[in-house]
Amino acid sequence: MVPLPDRTLYALRVLWSKHRHPDMIFPNARGSLATIQKATTHMNVGGTQNAMKTVVSECNIKKKSLFTPCATHMRPTCLNAV
């Protein structure tokens, strides 16, 4: 199981509602919708990456964030640590 933001889940549902493949979220998208629904292979890596880039873009997910230093400090847990 993977936790997803609501907007990402919605975008994946919209994608699936277009092709409605019974077993795959990202089936090989060659041909008509009927062909895609019967696909036996998944979309190639480049196609999957493009689909996820579209989802990230449409959901306004920011991949880069500013560095935030940790506000707490944990003591070393190793007995030999100084």
N, C-alpha and C positions, 0 to 999 in steps of 0.2 A: 504494500500500500504506500502511496505517495501523497502527502498533503499538497493540495493545489489551492491557489487563490481562487475565489469565486469567479473572477473574470476569465481566468485561464480555463477553468472547467466549462464555463459558458462557451468560450471560443472553440474548445474541443467538441462540445456537443453540436455546435453549428456545423463544424467540419464533418462530423459523422453523419449528421442529418442529410447532408448532400449526397454522400455515397452509400450509406447504410450497409456497409460490409458487415456480415454477421460475426466475424472474428477479429478483424484488424481495425485499428484507429487510422493507420497510415498504409492502406493497400497500394499496390503498384497502380499508378494513375494513368495507364495507357489505354486509350480507347474510349468507348461510350460508358455511360453510367452502368449499363447492364454488364459490360465487360469488367469494370472496376469492382462491381459487387461479387463477381466470381473469381477475382484474382487469387492466385495461390502464393504469390510472393508479396513481400512488403515493399514500400517505396524505397528507392535507393537512398544512401546516406545524404547526398546533396539535396534530394527532394525533402527529406525529413528536416534537415537543417533549415531549408527555405520556409517550410511550413511553420517551424517553431519561431523563426525570425519574424514572420508575419504575425503570429500570436503575440510575441513580445512587443512588437511595434503597436499593434491594435490595442493592447492592454496598457500601453504606456509604462511598461516595466523598465526601470532603469537598471542596467547591469552594473554600471560603475557607481561606486559610492565613495564618499570622502573617507579617508582614514580616520578612524575613531580610536584613540588609545584606550586601553582597558583601564577602568577607573579603580579596579581592585587589584590587589596583589596577593597571590597565593604563596604560602611558604613552600619550600621544596619538600616533596614527599619522599624522596630517596634518603635513606639513612646515612649514606656517605656524602651527601651534598653539604656544602658549607654555606 
